[in-house]
């Protein structure tokens, strides 16, 4: 895994921890409280972790895998955007942002 990817994952973890105030993610969503920032950072972390898992098996394809994942996350965002107020929208937005940031810095 590259230092860029490691740094972005750590930042996403820190952002998620700060946004959730240390509460369990399932409790935040289940409570009905606004959770957009939590879902956004959760999506960022999830997308970057998926990229890290791909890097573990073949670090040489990291950029190609990031591009493939970005297309997938963008398609998910487009699909969920048709469902107003879905918590999947900020989740997918976070994933797209995290992968875009990685590709910009890599």
Biotite code that builds the C-alpha atoms (Angstrom):
import biotite.structure as struc

atoms = struc.array([
    struc.Atom([0.000, 0.000, 0.000], chain_id="A", res_id=1, res_name="UNK", atom_name="CA", element="C"),
    struc.Atom([1.294, 3.448, -0.830], chain_id="A", res_id=2, res_name="UNK", atom_name="CA", element="C"),
    struc.Atom([1.900, 6.144, 1.738], chain_id="A", res_id=3, res_name="UNK", atom_name="CA", element="C"),
    struc.Atom([-0.708, 8.279, -0.040], chain_id="A", res_id=4, res_name="UNK", atom_name="CA", element="C"),
    struc.Atom([-3.342, 5.596, 0.392], chain_id="A", res_id=5, res_name="UNK", atom_name="CA", element="C"),
    struc.Atom([-2.338, 4.960, 4.005], chain_id="A", res_id=6, res_name="UNK", atom_name="CA", element="C"),
    struc.Atom([-2.559, 8.691, 4.769], chain_id="A", res_id=7, res_name="UNK", atom_name="CA", element="C"),
    struc.Atom([-5.979, 9.029, 3.124], chain_id="A", res_id=8, res_name="UNK", atom_name="CA", element="C"),
    struc.Atom([-7.349, 6.003, 5.015], chain_id="A", res_id=9, res_name="UNK", atom_name="CA", element="C"),
    struc.Atom([-6.076, 7.411, 8.311], chain_id="A", res_id=10, res_name="UNK", atom_name="CA", element="C"),
    struc.Atom([-7.639, 10.802, 7.530], chain_id="A", res_id=11, res_name="UNK", atom_name="CA", element="C"),
    struc.Atom([-10.958, 9.133, 6.670], chain_id="A", res_id=12, res_name="UNK", atom_name="CA", element="C"),
    struc.Atom([-10.856, 7.171, 9.949], chain_id="A", res_id=13, res_name="UNK", atom_name="CA", element="C"),
    struc.Atom([-10.150, 10.360, 11.887], chain_id="A", res_id=14, res_name="UNK", atom_name="CA", element="C"),
    struc.Atom([-12.955, 12.233, 10.103], chain_id="A", res_id=15, res_name="UNK", atom_name="CA", element="C"),
    struc.Atom([-15.377, 9.360, 10.717], chain_id="A", res_id=16, res_name="UNK", atom_name="CA", element="C"),
    struc.Atom([-14.453, 9.203, 14.396], chain_id="A", res_id=17, res_name="UNK", atom_name="CA", element="C"),
    struc.Atom([-14.915, 12.959, 14.776], chain_id="A", res_id=18, res_name="UNK", atom_name="CA", element="C"),
    struc.Atom([-18.248, 13.003, 12.918], chain_id="A", res_id=19, res_name="UNK", atom_name="CA", element="C"),
    struc.Atom([-19.644, 10.086, 14.921], chain_id="A", res_id=20, res_name="UNK", atom_name="CA", element="C"),
    struc.Atom([-18.312, 11.290, 18.280], chain_id="A", res_id=21, res_name="UNK", atom_name="CA", element="C"),
    struc.Atom([-17.235, 7.708, 18.862], chain_id="A", res_id=22, res_name="UNK", atom_name="CA", element="C"),
    struc.Atom([-20.797, 6.339, 18.662], chain_id="A", res_id=23, res_name="UNK", atom_name="CA", element="C"),
    struc.Atom([-21.539, 3.077, 16.859], chain_id="A", res_id=24, res_name="UNK", atom_name="CA", element="C"),
    struc.Atom([-22.398, 3.786, 13.227], chain_id="A", res_id=25, res_name="UNK", atom_name="CA", element="C"),
    struc.Atom([-25.466, 1.541, 13.238], chain_id="A", res_id=26, res_name="UNK", atom_name="CA", element="C"),
    struc.Atom([-26.909, 3.444, 16.195], chain_id="A", res_id=27, res_name="UNK", atom_name="CA", element="C"),
    struc.Atom([-26.468, 6.799, 14.474], chain_id="A", res_id=28, res_name="UNK", atom_name="CA", element="C"),
    struc.Atom([-28.308, 5.701, 11.342], chain_id="A", res_id=29, res_name="UNK", atom_name="CA", element="C"),
    struc.Atom([-30.991, 3.795, 13.252], chain_id="A", res_id=30, res_name="UNK", atom_name="CA", element="C"),
    struc.Atom([-31.760, 6.757, 15.498], chain_id="A", res_id=31, res_name="UNK", atom_name="CA", element="C"),
    struc.Atom([-32.980, 8.794, 12.543], chain_id="A", res_id=32, res_name="UNK", atom_name="CA", element="C"),
    struc.Atom([-30.642, 11.637, 13.472], chain_id="A", res_id=33, res_name="UNK", atom_name="CA", element="C"),
    struc.Atom([-29.004, 13.490, 10.609], chain_id="A", res_id=34, res_name="UNK", atom_name="CA", element="C"),
    struc.Atom([-26.048, 11.350, 9.693], chain_id="A", res_id=35, res_name="UNK", atom_name="CA", element="C"),
    struc.Atom([-24.918, 12.769, 6.357], chain_id="A", res_id=36, res_name="UNK", atom_name="CA", element="C"),
    struc.Atom([-21.391, 13.622, 7.466], chain_id="A", res_id=37, res_name="UNK", atom_name="CA", element="C"),
    struc.Atom([-21.006, 10.262, 9.195], chain_id="A", res_id=38, res_name="UNK", atom_name="CA", element="C"),
    struc.Atom([-22.212, 8.387, 6.104], chain_id="A", res_id=39, res_name="UNK", atom_name="CA", element="C"),
    struc.Atom([-19.947, 10.525, 3.888], chain_id="A", res_id=40, res_name="UNK", atom_name="CA", element="C"),
    struc.Atom([-16.824, 9.688, 5.873], chain_id="A", res_id=41, res_name="UNK", atom_name="CA", element="C"),
    struc.Atom([-17.900, 6.068, 6.212], chain_id="A", res_id=42, res_name="UNK", atom_name="CA", element="C"),
    struc.Atom([-18.152, 5.891, 2.419], chain_id="A", res_id=43, res_name="UNK", atom_name="CA", element="C"),
    struc.Atom([-14.755, 7.536, 2.022], chain_id="A", res_id=44, res_name="UNK", atom_name="CA", element="C"),
    struc.Atom([-13.191, 5.021, 4.385], chain_id="A", res_id=45, res_name="UNK", atom_name="CA", element="C"),
    struc.Atom([-14.977, 2.037, 2.782], chain_id="A", res_id=46, res_name="UNK", atom_name="CA", element="C"),
    struc.Atom([-13.893, 2.941, -0.759], chain_id="A", res_id=47, res_name="UNK", atom_name="CA", element="C"),
    struc.Atom([-10.282, 3.503, 0.269], chain_id="A", res_id=48, res_name="UNK", atom_name="CA", element="C"),
    struc.Atom([-10.212, 0.240, 2.245], chain_id="A", res_id=49, res_name="UNK", atom_name="CA", element="C"),
    struc.Atom([-11.543, -1.591, -0.818], chain_id="A", res_id=50, res_name="UNK", atom_name="CA", element="C"),
    struc.Atom([-8.674, -0.080, -2.776], chain_id="A", res_id=51, res_name="UNK", atom_name="CA", element="C"),
    struc.Atom([-6.193, -1.130, -0.083], chain_id="A", res_id=52, res_name="UNK", atom_name="CA", element="C"),
    struc.Atom([-7.456, -4.722, -0.235], chain_id="A", res_id=53, res_name="UNK", atom_name="CA", element="C"),
    struc.Atom([-6.845, -4.727, -3.999], chain_id="A", res_id=54, res_name="UNK", atom_name="CA", element="C"),
    struc.Atom([-3.341, -3.327, -3.442], chain_id="A", res_id=55, res_name="UNK", atom_name="CA", element="C"),
    struc.Atom([-2.511, -6.183, -1.075], chain_id="A", res_id=56, res_name="UNK", atom_name="CA", element="C"),
    struc.Atom([-2.989, -8.732, -3.839], chain_id="A", res_id=57, res_name="UNK", atom_name="CA", element="C"),
    struc.Atom([-1.287, -6.754, -6.623], chain_id="A", res_id=58, res_name="UNK", atom_name="CA", element="C"),
    struc.Atom([0.256, -3.331, -5.873], chain_id="A", res_id=59, res_name="UNK", atom_name="CA", element="C"),
    struc.Atom([1.100, -2.851, -9.560], chain_id="A", res_id=60, res_name="UNK", atom_name="CA", element="C"),
    struc.Atom([-2.563, -2.409, -10.503], chain_id="A", res_id=61, res_name="UNK", atom_name="CA", element="C"),
    struc.Atom([-3.385, 0.105, -7.778], chain_id="A", res_id=62, res_name="UNK", atom_name="CA", element="C"),
    struc.Atom([-4.157, 3.008, -10.123], chain_id="A", res_id=63, res_name="UNK", atom_name="CA", element="C"),
    struc.Atom([-6.206, 0.838, -12.481], chain_id="A", res_id=64, res_name="UNK", atom_name="CA", element="C"),
    struc.Atom([-8.131, -0.578, -9.532], chain_id="A", res_id=65, res_name="UNK", atom_name="CA", element="C"),
    struc.Atom([-8.770, 2.940, -8.210], chain_id="A", res_id=66, res_name="UNK", atom_name="CA", element="C"),
    struc.Atom([-10.164, 3.947, -11.601], chain_id="A", res_id=67, res_name="UNK", atom_name="CA", element="C"),
    struc.Atom([-12.351, 0.816, -11.734], chain_id="A", res_id=68, res_name="UNK", atom_name="CA", element="C"),
    struc.Atom([-13.669, 1.406, -8.223], chain_id="A", res_id=69, res_name="UNK", atom_name="CA", element="C"),
    struc.Atom([-14.347, 5.063, -8.997], chain_id="A", res_id=70, res_name="UNK", atom_name="CA", element="C"),
    struc.Atom([-16.545, 4.089, -11.948], chain_id="A", res_id=71, res_name="UNK", atom_name="CA", element="C"),
    struc.Atom([-18.407, 1.639, -9.707], chain_id="A", res_id=72, res_name="UNK", atom_name="CA", element="C"),
    struc.Atom([-18.918, 4.184, -6.918], chain_id="A", res_id=73, res_name="UNK", atom_name="CA", element="C"),
    struc.Atom([-20.038, 6.852, -9.400], chain_id="A", res_id=74, res_name="UNK", atom_name="CA", element="C"),
    struc.Atom([-22.614, 4.439, -10.836], chain_id="A", res_id=75, res_name="UNK", atom_name="CA", element="C"),
    struc.Atom([-23.857, 3.662, -7.328], chain_id="A", res_id=76, res_name="UNK", atom_name="CA", element="C"),
    struc.Atom([-24.104, 7.382, -6.577], chain_id="A", res_id=77, res_name="UNK", atom_name="CA", element="C"),
    struc.Atom([-26.099, 7.979, -9.739], chain_id="A", res_id=78, res_name="UNK", atom_name="CA", element="C"),
    struc.Atom([-28.422, 5.076, -8.931], chain_id="A", res_id=79, res_name="UNK", atom_name="CA", element="C"),
    struc.Atom([-29.018, 6.169, -5.326], chain_id="A", res_id=80, res_name="UNK", atom_name="CA", element="C"),
    struc.Atom([-29.463, 9.825, -6.282], chain_id="A", res_id=81, res_name="UNK", atom_name="CA", element="C"),
    struc.Atom([-32.877, 8.864, -7.656], chain_id="A", res_id=82, res_name="UNK", atom_name="CA", element="C"),
    struc.Atom([-33.956, 8.089, -4.064], chain_id="A", res_id=83, res_name="UNK", atom_name="CA", element="C"),
    struc.Atom([-34.342, 11.417, -2.303], chain_id="A", res_id=84, res_name="UNK", atom_name="CA", element="C"),
    struc.Atom([-32.962, 11.552, 1.245], chain_id="A", res_id=85, res_name="UNK", atom_name="CA", element="C"),
    struc.Atom([-31.316, 8.139, 1.007], chain_id="A", res_id=86, res_name="UNK", atom_name="CA", element="C"),
    struc.Atom([-28.395, 7.706, 3.399], chain_id="A", res_id=87, res_name="UNK", atom_name="CA", element="C"),
    struc.Atom([-26.612, 5.944, 0.527], chain_id="A", res_id=88, res_name="UNK", atom_name="CA", element="C"),
    struc.Atom([-26.191, 9.276, -1.293], chain_id="A", res_id=89, res_name="UNK", atom_name="CA", element="C"),
    struc.Atom([-23.662, 10.811, 1.148], chain_id="A", res_id=90, res_name="UNK", atom_name="CA", element="C"),
    struc.Atom([-22.053, 7.366, 1.545], chain_id="A", res_id=91, res_name="UNK", atom_name="CA", element="C"),
    struc.Atom([-21.453, 7.128, -2.206], chain_id="A", res_id=92, res_name="UNK", atom_name="CA", element="C"),
    struc.Atom([-20.402, 10.779, -2.393], chain_id="A", res_id=93, res_name="UNK", atom_name="CA", element="C"),
    struc.Atom([-17.740, 10.060, 0.213], chain_id="A", res_id=94, res_name="UNK", atom_name="CA", element="C"),
    struc.Atom([-16.490, 7.050, -1.727], chain_id="A", res_id=95, res_name="UNK", atom_name="CA", element="C"),
    struc.Atom([-16.281, 9.024, -4.959], chain_id="A", res_id=96, res_name="UNK", atom_name="CA", element="C"),
    struc.Atom([-14.456, 11.847, -3.172], chain_id="A", res_id=97, res_name="UNK", atom_name="CA", element="C"),
    struc.Atom([-11.961, 9.497, -1.506], chain_id="A", res_id=98, res_name="UNK", atom_name="CA", element="C"),
    struc.Atom([-11.094, 7.676, -4.723], chain_id="A", res_id=99, res_name="UNK", atom_name="CA", element="C"),
    struc.Atom([-10.897, 10.931, -6.672], chain_id="A", res_id=100, res_name="UNK", atom_name="CA", element="C"),
    struc.Atom([-8.520, 12.346, -4.068], chain_id="A", res_id=101, res_name="UNK", atom_name="CA", element="C"),
    struc.Atom([-6.358, 9.230, -4.260], chain_id="A", res_id=102, res_name="UNK", atom_name="CA", element="C"),
    struc.Atom([-6.149, 9.418, -8.061], chain_id="A", res_id=103, res_name="UNK", atom_name="CA", element="C"),
    struc.Atom([-5.309, 13.108, -7.910], chain_id="A", res_id=104, res_name="UNK", atom_name="CA", element="C"),
    struc.Atom([-2.468, 12.531, -5.446], chain_id="A", res_id=105, res_name="UNK", atom_name="CA", element="C"),
    struc.Atom([-1.153, 9.187, -6.688], chain_id="A", res_id=106, res_name="UNK", atom_name="CA", element="C"),
])
